[in-house]
Each structure stands twice: as structure tokens, then as C-alpha cells.
Amino acid sequence: MTLQYTSPSAIPKIVADLRASFRTHHTHSLEFRKGQLRALQHGLEEFHDEFAVAFEADLHRSSDMDVSKVEHTIQGTLDKLDEMTADQETSGLNEFDKSFVHLSPLGTVLVIGAWNFPVLLTLGPLIGALASGNTCVVKPSEVSEHSSAALTRMLVKFMDPTVVQVVNGGPEETTVLLKERFDHIFYTGNTLVGKIVMEAASKHLTPVTLELGGKCPAFITENTDIAAAAQRIAYWKTWNTGQVCLAVDYVLCPKNLQEALIKNVIGTWHELFGKDFRNSDSYGRIVSKKQFDRISKLLVAAEEQNKIVFGGKSEAGNLYVEPTIVTKVTERDELMQSELFAPILPIITYETFDEALNIINGQEHPLSVNLFSDNQDQINRVLKETRSGAVNVNDIAASVTNESLPFGGVGHSGMGSYHGKYSIETFSHPRSVMIRNQAHL
Ligand code: NAD
């Protein structure tokens, strides 16, 4: 079923109704919030097969990871909701005072999701919004049209319409939506649109969380177990066909380790997908013709410079891009000008640790710096001398799987964070409450 766009003229009333609904305070009680989270659980169960079909059509991959991650997040939130939302007592001005921090819902919030994990990146923030007692407009990505259509049907069927409303559409509908007043906007997507969202939010002084992208390096040092590093790099370069915000964007590698790195990356790809990537059941596709054309141009530029050492084939008809390795890459190459979001692995060789740090710092701050080293001095230098949403040592992006850590970027890779208790903090206002005793003023 195709995705039905919301009529722009209907949008102001949708938002006004949710704002009025929030003012009835029925979303405040923890029991009500838990009921909404359980409804979401039931929806995911019932739509399991629909998501499987939709993901195959949009991304040529399984929906299992997205759905199970969301289920896990809902259960974790239900288990800890009382604890995460409890008033936090603080010391008063004297022994007769009572003072505490009370987490208040923000009001009516907007969640704008992205296509590469269409369920996870839309429902993940929604869970935080509901658990914190807000009403919410959900805007799934129009690019993953089958998954967003299934998501819409599920939300309409299972969620209380006075709490959750879905608006569908592309830039035109989203532009109308962004004119409305929200109490928070949570956006996942590219940096350019992030700026549009922030500008629109500023008209109402609405706070934003921006989950954006960037160029995440894999930083290989002389202290690297090259087989283990290559295995992780290869996996993260082709998971969802490289269309992952935390995917390794490029590798920094000492010259003497490059050959072993390439051999092991190719070996892992063959283990994952067999020798025939194109006909592998587990190898995905690029999401759209627009993204495919952008990636093709990068391949042509690398080919013209004779820098492709593995892969390089593509096929517009079925949006196929072969896993590709490019060497002799410099910071001036086309491949280093913006986030790749593709199964293309550029390798930059370096002579000194300082030179590698300078290359990282020559780019906008990424979502994650992934360092391969057991040397504490090198780990300390990366922590001190680079900036990024996260640092992962001896793995790629592992921090995102740990719900006790905040997930978010810095600078051009985003602002704000979520996951675990950080989702509650994002969608709540920490209200200071000071209760004094009249007899002891
Ligand atoms: P996308 O095209 O799905 O866009 C994201 C959202 O923005 C969609 O809902 C879309 O409708 C909306 N949008 C698009 N153009 C708009 C406009 N002109 N005005 C208002 N809204 C508009 O996804 P994308 O941007 O192609 O996603 C890929 C990018 O997202 C990459 O840069 C990636 O790194 C980043 N990303 C970040 C995270 C994260 O958690 N930090 C996760 C996934 C993707």
C-alpha cells in the first residue's frame, strides 16, 4: 500500500487538537503512559509480518533488528519508568524545607523520523515522548514509503488519537508542519534539513534535538589486531548497505597495515555475502534513485583517478552498489567532502599519530570516533584532542547498543541526545520545586 500524504490544510487542526488534549492532563499519570507503551508493544506484535514485507520493499533487508530493538526499548522503559521519573530530592535551605526536581512533560512534541531505520528512528524517540507524558505528532520519512505506510497504520490502530497523530508527506507537508508551535522537536536526518528544522523552531523558541550525520572514522593504529578491526569495519560498511549514521565513513591506516586490512575486509564481506554480492539474499540495496545517483558520481570520480582496488560496480535498475574499497585517498578527494552513506570504504594512509588526528579534526565533528588501540596514551589523546558524539575503542559504534549511555552528536552531527534515562530527560522539563514551612520562615 502506498503512503498517503496528509493534506497540508489539515495540519494546523491536528496540532491544535493535540495541544488541547495535553491541557486536559490525562497523559500525566504513569499508568496512562505505561498503557500507551503497552499499546505500542501490541502494535509491533501484530504488524510484525507487515514490517518484514515493507522493509524488503524499501531496503531489501529484514526488519528484525529494528523491531526487536524497539521492543527492547519499550520493555526497558516500562521496567524503569517509576525510577526514571521519580522526584529527585535535594537539600533545602534549612531542615524544614522540602526541595526536589520534578520532571514535567513538555507538552506537544514533534518527532521527525528518517528512512534508513524507519521504525527504530521514529518509534525510538516516540517512546521517550510518551514515557514522559507528552502528546506527539509523528512524521515518518516519505523515502521509506512502504515501512512508513505500515508504521502509520499501526499507530492509527493502536495509539490513543488524543495522544499520537501521524502526519505524512515530503518537504512541502513538513514545511507546513514546522510552522506550527511545538514544545520540542526531535529530528533525525541530514545536517542540511537539521538547519531548516532549527530555524523553524526558533520562530517559537522551541527547543530541538537534532540527530544528524557526519564522517565517522575508523582509526587504525600500530597497536591494532588487524583481523578483528577489519571484520568490524567490513560489517559496519555494509550493514544496511552503508546507509547508517554510525557506519565507518573512512579508515585511517598506517601504510604497512593497509594490505592486511584490505585482505581481511574482503574476506569478511565474502563470509557475510558469499562471492556473488549482487545475488546474495543478505546484501541490501540503496534506498532510492536519488541516493543511487549521488553514490554513482562518487564511484565515477574514484574510477577516473584509478583509486578503486575492489568492487566499484553498480546497477541503476535494482539500486545495487557493490562493496567497494578505494585507496590513495586524500582529504581533497570527492569522497572526503561529505558523508558517504554508501558501501564505499576510502582508506587514507598516515605516517604519524598527529597527522591522523589532524585529518579527523579537519572534518566536522562526527557522531563517533572509532579508535583501534590498547595504548592508554593514544586513547587519552583521542579523548582530549578530538570531538565527536561518542568514542568507541576497539570496536565500531558499540556505544549505541548500551542504553545507559546517551546517544547523540555534537556540532554538525547534532545536538541533544536520547536512549534510556536520557530520553526522559530530553522530553521532560526538570522543574525546581521548593516547599517552605510557613512556621519557619
Ligand atoms: P530523510 O530523507 O528521511 O529525511 C529525514 C526527515 O526530514 C524526513 O522525515 C523528511 O521528510 C524530512 N525532510 C526532508 N527534507 C525536508 C525539508 N526540506 N524540510 C523539512 N523536512 C524535510 O533522511 P536523510 O536526511 O536522507 O537521512 C540520512 C541522514 O540522516 C544522514 O546524514 C544520516 O547520517 C542521518 N541520520 C542520523 C541518525 C542519528 O541518529 N544521528 C540516524 C539516521 C540517519
Residues whose N, C-alpha, C, O or C-beta is under 5 A from the ligand:
A	BS01	NAD	I112 G113 A114 W115 K139 P140 S141 E142 V143 G169 G170 P171 T174 T175 T188 G189 N190 T191 V193 I196 E211 L212 G213 G214 C245 S413
